[in-house]
Amino acid sequence: MPATAKRLPARERILATAGELFGAHGLRGVGVDRIIAESKVAKATLYVHFPSKDELAAAYLRRTDESWRGKLRRAALAAGDDPREQMVGLFDAVAESYERHGFHGCPFINAAAESEPGSLPYEVTVEHKRAVRAWVGELAAAAGATDPGALALQLTLLVDGTLAAGKLEQDPAMPQAAKAAARALVQAACPA
C-alpha cells in the first residue's frame, strides 16, 4: 500500500491499492481479500464502493485510461504543433513507460488477456483502445493523411506491440525502433 494511502478516503485507498496490485500481478493474480487487507478496509466497505471485483477492475482501468491518454497527449504536444510530429512524439510516452521501475507491459492488453469478452473489464479495455485510435485518427486527419483511419490503426498497433514487448524485455531500443517506424509510416501516409 502506498505510504500516503492511509490518509486517503476508503474508496481512494481501495483503488490505489488495487491499482498497484493489478498492475504488478494482473487482475486474476490478486484476490479481493488481499486488496481488503492491504488497503486496510472492511470487506463491507470495499463492496459498498465496488459491488464486484469486475467493477473494481473497471474503475482501475478507467483511472489508468485517463492517466495513459494524458501521457500520450503530453508527449504528442511536446513534439510541437505539427500533427505529423505529434503522431511520432506520442512514442516518447511509450519510451517513458519502459523507464518506469516495475513496468509490466500494457495494463489494457494484460486485462483483456485475463478477462472474458463481454465482461466489464474487457469492455473498458475495448473502449480505451478505440478512444486512443480515434484520437490518433484525428491527428492523422489534421496531418492530411491520405487514409487517417488506416494510419491510426497502424500507429496504435505499433504502440500496443511495443508495450506488449516491454512486458517480456525492457530494452530501450524497442520504443526507439517503434518511434522510427512511426516516423516512416507518418511520412509515407502524410504528404508534405
N, C-alpha and C positions, 0 to 999 in steps of 0.2 A: 504494500500500500504506500502511496506517496506520502512524504513527510507532512505535506500540507493537507492531506485528506482528512485528518482528524478534525480540522476546523471547517470543513465543508458541510453543507446540509446533507442529510442522508441520501437523497436522490443523486446528488453530485458525487458523493463518496462511492456509492454503488457503481455509478457509471465510470468513474475514474479507475476504480479497481478492476472492473470488468474489462475496460479498455486495455489496461496493461496485461491482464491475464490472457484475454482473447488474442491480443497481438503477439504474445510470446508463445502461446500453446495452442491456439486455434479455438474455434467455437466448441468443438466436441471434446477437446482436451481439458476443458475446465467445467467442473460441476458447480451447480448453484450453491452447494454447501461451502465450497471453497470461497466463492465470491462473498457469501454472507460472513464467513469467518474473517476474511482479510479486510473487508470494508467495515467490520465491527458494527453490524446492524442485526436486528432480529429478522428471522425468516418472514414474519408478517410484514415488516417494514419493506423488505425487498418486493414482496408480492403486491403491496399497495401501490408501489411506483411502477412495477413491471410485472403484470399478471402472469407472464410466462417467460421462459428463457429465450424463446424466439423474439419476444418483444424487447427484452434487454439487448439481445444481439442486434436487432434492428436499430435500436437507439444508438448503440456503439457505432454501427456502420454509418448512420446518418451524421453523427458527430465527426467521424473520420472523413466522410464525403465533404463536409463543409471545410474542414481543415485542409484536405488534399487539394480541392479545387482552388482554395485560396492560395496555396503554394504554387500551383500551376500558373495562376493568373499573375501572381507577383513575379515569377520567373519570366513569363512572357513580356510583361510590361518593362521589366528591367532590360530587355533586349532592345527597347526603343519603340518608336511609333509605327514602324513599318510592319504590317501584319505578317509579311514573309519572315522577317526576323523574329517576330513573336512566336511563330509556329516552331521555329528552331530553338528559340530561347527557352521554351517551356521544358525542354530536356535538361535544363540546369536544375530543375526541381527533382528530376529523376536522379541526377548525379548526386544531389544533396542527400537524397534518401539513402544512397549507398554509404554515405559517410556516417550515418547515424548508428551509434552503438546499438546492437541488438536488432538490426534490420532483419525482418523475416519475410521479405517479399511483399507483394500487393495484398493488403488485407481483404480486398474485394474478391480477387481471384481465389484466395485461400478460403474465404467464406462460401463462395459458390461451389467450390470443390467439396465442402463439408455439408452443404445444405441440399435438401430435396427441392427440385424445381417446383415452383408454386408456393414454397414456404416464404414467410415474411423476410428472413434474411436474404434469401435468393432474390426476391423481388426488389428489395432495396439495392442490392448489387446491380441488377439489371438497370434500374433507374439511374444509378450513378454512372455506369458505363455509357448509357445513352446521353446523359447530360454532358459528360465530358466530350463525347463525339460531336454533339450539337454545337458546343462552344467552339471546338476546333473547326467545325464546318463554317461557322460564322467568320472566323479568322481567314479561312481559305477563300470564302466568297469575297471578303474585303480585299484580299490579295489579288483577286482576279483569276483565281484558279479556273482552268477550263472545266473541271468537274469537282466542285468543292466537296461533295459527299464522298467521292472516291478518295480524295486526298485526306479528308478527315479520318476515314476508315483506315487507310494505310498508316497514318501517323499514330492513331490511338492503338492500333495493333502493335506498332513498334514500341510504344510506351509500355503496354501490357507485357509484351515479350521480355523487355528489358527488366521490368520489375519482377517478373516470374523468375528470370535467370538469376536475379540477385538473391533469391531465397537459397539457391544452390551454391553460388560462388560470388562473393562480393568483390569482384575485380573492377577497379575504377575504369579500366579500359572499355568495359561494356557500355556504360552510359555515354562515353565519348564516341564510341563506334555508332551507337544509336543516333546521337546528335548529328554525326557526319552523314549518316544515311538519310536522316530527316532533311538535312540541307539539300541533298541531291534530289529527293522527292519533291521538295518545295520548288527548287529551281526548274525541274522538269515540268511541273504542273502549273506554274505561275509565270506567264510571260513577263519579261521585264518591261 
